[in-house]
Amino acid sequence: MLDEVERWLAERSWTAADRPLDALLAAKRAAGAQGTVSVVLPALDEEETVGEIVTAIRRDLMTAEVPLVDELIVVDSGSLDRTAGVAADAGARVVRRDEILPRLPAVPGKGEVLWRSLLVTSGEIICFIDADLREFDSRFVSGIVGPLLTDPGLQLVKAMYDRPLETDGAVVPHGGGRVTELVARPLLNLHWPRLAGFVQPLGGEYAARRTLLERLSFPVGYGVELAMLIDSLGLVGLDALAQVDVGVRHHRHQDGQALGRMAAAIYRTAQQRLSRAHLVRPRLTQFHLTDRGFAPHTHPVDTDERPPMLDIHEYVARHAA
């Protein structure tokens, strides 16, 4: 297994600089309709960063000289701040989560937003970018879309990057990705060792072909990235997966308790895929220190999953048309 991972790393890991923009544009033209690209930003209260990301993508990848991206959509999942207005002012098409597939009530969670985005995008290649990135570089898009345009055998490409931990004004080099290192990486190495070569398995920046995404089920919460890797491995095989180094990722970091909830959802996602067993108590109790001692707070662990989009008749009707 180690030899296979090493081979995959040598053959399916690149840098964004390996595919210059002129080569990508030529490949896009040659691909025709199969080379159409939609970029989706799932967003919840990201007014401080979403505008800069939209502006950079439009400036660098949606001009007449560089028409790499055909569609840029921000899916707002219930923001209470000015996320929707800032994104629209910067030039994105803004769609509210609850307006997509209204017959099915939405539930909270990032995976829910990504799943619903398939209904409002038209590209054959869909690129997901988190909306909380700072110092955003458009290579996050072109770098991961590029291999899908130049290699028809690839189905899913994840971004990899250095991830410093930046909290309270302090910077810990290479210190980000705590849930990845403590939960996701051990799970993958122990149970899905063929995926051990992914540097950022939980990263929110990746691109995939619609024909793959529409066959996947989507955990509604934080387990969506792990599920997508595991399920894609089963559907299309390791050699259809790749990763691209896009530099450094700067973003807002969550506190330890939020990370605990994320870890629980990811563990649950892995367990479902290992055994499909029923959890007797899919909840997580955490503790807050108060002036009266430690107070327990119990949170539900995401257990719902949305079915493959090919099971949704509105989606099938839209794309058949």
Secondary structure in CASP SS format (residue, H / E / C, confidence):
PFRMAT SS
TARGET T0000
AUTHOR 0000-0000-0000
METHOD secondary structure of the structure
MODEL  1
M C 1.00
L H 1.00
D H 1.00
E H 1.00
V H 1.00
E H 1.00
R H 1.00
W H 1.00
L H 1.00
A H 1.00
E H 1.00
R H 1.00
S E 1.00
W E 1.00
T E 1.00
A H 1.00
A H 1.00
D H 1.00
R C 1.00
P C 1.00
L H 1.00
D H 1.00
A H 1.00
L H 1.00
L H 1.00
A H 1.00
A H 1.00
K H 1.00
R H 1.00
A H 1.00
A H 1.00
G H 1.00
A H 1.00
Q H 1.00
G H 1.00
T C 1.00
V E 1.00
S E 1.00
V E 1.00
V E 1.00
L E 1.00
P E 1.00
A E 1.00
L C 1.00
D C 1.00
E C 1.00
E C 1.00
E C 1.00
T C 1.00
V H 1.00
G H 1.00
E H 1.00
I H 1.00
V H 1.00
T H 1.00
A H 1.00
I H 1.00
R H 1.00
R H 1.00
D H 1.00
L H 1.00
M E 1.00
T C 1.00
A C 1.00
E C 1.00
V C 1.00
P E 1.00
L C 1.00
V C 1.00
D C 1.00
E E 1.00
L E 1.00
I E 1.00
V E 1.00
V E 1.00
D E 1.00
S C 1.00
G C 1.00
S C 1.00
L C 1.00
D C 1.00
R C 1.00
T H 1.00
A H 1.00
G H 1.00
V H 1.00
A H 1.00
A H 1.00
D H 1.00
A H 1.00
G C 1.00
A C 1.00
R E 1.00
V E 1.00
V E 1.00
R E 1.00
R H 1.00
D H 1.00
E H 1.00
I C 1.00
L C 1.00
P C 1.00
R C 1.00
L C 1.00
P C 1.00
A C 1.00
V C 1.00
P C 1.00
G C 1.00
K H 1.00
G H 1.00
E H 1.00
V H 1.00
L H 1.00
W H 1.00
R H 1.00
S H 1.00
L C 1.00
L C 1.00
V C 1.00
T C 1.00
S C 1.00
G C 1.00
E C 1.00
I E 1.00
I E 1.00
C E 1.00
F E 1.00
I C 1.00
D C 1.00
A C 1.00
D C 1.00
L E 1.00
R E 1.00
E C 1.00
F C 1.00
D C 1.00
S C 1.00
R H 1.00
F H 1.00
V H 1.00
S H 1.00
G H 1.00
I H 1.00
V H 1.00
G H 1.00
P H 1.00
L H 1.00
L H 1.00
T H 1.00
D C 1.00
P C 1.00
G C 1.00
L C 1.00
Q C 1.00
L E 1.00
V E 1.00
K E 1.00
A E 1.00
M E 1.00
Y E 1.00
D E 1.00
R C 1.00
P C 1.00
L E 1.00
E E 1.00
T E 1.00
D C 1.00
G C 1.00
A E 1.00
V E 1.00
V E 1.00
P C 1.00
H C 1.00
G C 1.00
G C 1.00
G C 1.00
R H 1.00
V H 1.00
T H 1.00
E H 1.00
L H 1.00
V H 1.00
A H 1.00
R H 1.00
P H 1.00
L H 1.00
L H 1.00
N H 1.00
L H 1.00
H H 1.00
W C 1.00
P H 1.00
R H 1.00
L H 1.00
A C 1.00
G C 1.00
F C 1.00
V C 1.00
Q C 1.00
P C 1.00
L C 1.00
G C 1.00
G C 1.00
E C 1.00
Y E 1.00
A E 1.00
A E 1.00
R E 1.00
R H 1.00
T H 1.00
L H 1.00
L H 1.00
E C 1.00
R C 1.00
L C 1.00
S C 1.00
F E 1.00
P E 1.00
V C 1.00
G C 1.00
Y C 1.00
G C 1.00
V H 1.00
E H 1.00
L H 1.00
A H 1.00
M H 1.00
L H 1.00
I H 1.00
D H 1.00
S H 1.00
L H 1.00
G H 1.00
L H 1.00
V H 1.00
G C 1.00
L H 1.00
D H 1.00
A H 1.00
L E 1.00
A E 1.00
Q E 1.00
V E 1.00
D E 1.00
V E 1.00
G E 1.00
V E 1.00
R C 1.00
H E 1.00
H E 1.00
R C 1.00
H C 1.00
Q C 1.00
D C 1.00
G H 1.00
Q H 1.00
A H 1.00
L H 1.00
G H 1.00
R H 1.00
M H 1.00
A H 1.00
A H 1.00
A H 1.00
I H 1.00
Y H 1.00
R H 1.00
T H 1.00
A H 1.00
Q H 1.00
Q H 1.00
R H 1.00
L H 1.00
S H 1.00
R C 1.00
A C 1.00
H C 1.00
L C 1.00
V C 1.00
R C 1.00
P C 1.00
R E 1.00
L E 1.00
T E 1.00
Q E 1.00
F E 1.00
H E 1.00
L E 1.00
T E 1.00
D C 1.00
R C 1.00
G E 1.00
F E 1.00
A E 1.00
P E 1.00
H E 1.00
T E 1.00
H E 1.00
P E 1.00
V C 1.00
D C 1.00
T C 1.00
D C 1.00
E E 1.00
R E 1.00
P C 1.00
P C 1.00
M H 1.00
L H 1.00
D H 1.00
I C 1.00
H H 1.00
E H 1.00
Y H 1.00
V H 1.00
A H 1.00
R H 1.00
H H 1.00
A H 1.00
A C 1.00
END
